Amino acid sequence: MSRPVPAVRQVLAGACCLAWLTVATGYAAAAAPDRIDLGGEPLVGGTGSTNPAEPTELEPGLWADSLGGSDAQNVHHFTYDRRIRDSTVHVGVVGSPPTMDADALKVDVGYVDEAGNFTSCGSDDDSITYGIPQSVLGTAVSIGQTAADSTDRPPCLTAATLEIEVSRSSSSVTAPMPVAIKVVEEAGVSDPASLPEPEETVSFDIPEPGDAEDRAGATSFEDAPELDASPEGVTVSTTLPQGTEQLWRVGVDWGQQVVARVTADQADEADFEGRYSGVPVRVRLVDPRREVFALTNEGASDESADGSYQVEEAVDIVAGSNPLQYRNRYDDDLPVVPGDYWIAVSVGPVDAASGLDPLDVPVELTVAVTGETSGVPSYPGVVTSPDEGAQIDGYSPDEPFLVAEGTFSAVASGNPVSGDGWFSTRRWAGLGLAAVSVLCLGAGLVRLRARR
């Protein structure tokens, strides 16, 4: 005869089941975000300051913030103290629009003079395009020397503290927009005038699609699969449900350029029954600073980074870059810095009022990185702080980018403390699920022994 299970064991077993369901449900929810996960470490206080007189201090790295929810929260104020004398400070912001409403991001970086007046050194903005409101927005500025042959040391180059304003323009202030702010400091270059000049026109070869590997992109910057893109190109296939976006990444070095081509066959007529227009499809590039952009060959009127999945014709869109040259920054040409470049492919959402089910859009993505490494800048052997002139530890000419406090990297995207780190929300949920499973297994063994 088996003995009755004590009440405490029954409670433990019930608690295990409840905890398992809670953790498992949370894990499933965390694993399927509605928008792109931007990553970034939390700011002290949760969000940036809304008071320009008391700005939030930023360190090098990637920082998570949120804009909106109220008019006051649409503008956040930060400062960044230069660590390196005569450096270039790269500041970028990327956002994930939360609604279908019009939205825009802006970053403005400058300094405050002795009289207390703000002077802007550079600003840029990005806004959503009609048809695909959920795709990421991103913009960036690089604050440093303004010309390759300049011998001046203007205030934007010498200012020990930079003022940073990140703002949002939206028709919906009630829905906060997650944003991530990227700050990277780059040592000055010894002789920029000796480096290759930027290309006068945008020109690149469009890769031909090859045999496609079934490889879906990620919904987070941190988890974006890396493509080993050759000059001939590598092709992957995926399916994007309407209203979604996926990311891949490739490495781009000095002298190289990246080109991404998205193709899709004509849609099936049966799938488009009751639909009066095609589904917008878009391809964009995102640089290490988190600026979102798409270039097409100059003078090629038949090229575009935006298309439409429809019955009448196939999709064939392309987004490329100039060759990566150091002197691009002086002419506002892209790209500006080496490192990881993300390819973002997105499709427009279904009209909620239509009552139609979202379509799955099958696409192929072909990415090529062309050009040999060339035009590598010459960085100084040592760098010093702006104020005391003390030599900075950890720096070397081979690793001129300060990507986190006290951490230098060979490329601007290097960021050892990116996203949530290894212990992200999903991983905590996964570990919690494993721990609860072990606990429940132990409770089961106790109960089995009790029965015996």
Secondary structure, DSSP 8 states (H G I E B T S, - for coil): ------HHHHHHHHHHHHHHHHHHHHHHHHTS-SS-B---EEBTTBS-BS-TTS-EEE-SEEEEEEE-SSSGGGEEEEEEE--STT-EEEEEEEE---SSS-EEEEEEEEEE-TTS-EEEEEEEEEE--TT-TTS-EEEEEEES-S-TT-----HHHH-SEEEEEEEEEES-SSS-EEEEEEEEEE---S-GGGS----SS---------S-EE---BSBTTT--B----TT-EEEEEEEETT-EEEEEEEE-TT-EEEEEEEE----GGGGTT--S-EEEEEEEE-TT--EE-B--TT-TT--SEEEE-SSS-EEEEEE-----GGGGGGT-S--S-EEEEEEEEE----GGGT----EEEEEEEEEEES-S-------S--B-TTT--B-TT-BTTB-EEEETTEEESSTT--TT-TT-SS-HHHHHHHHHHHHHHHHHHHHHHHHHHH-
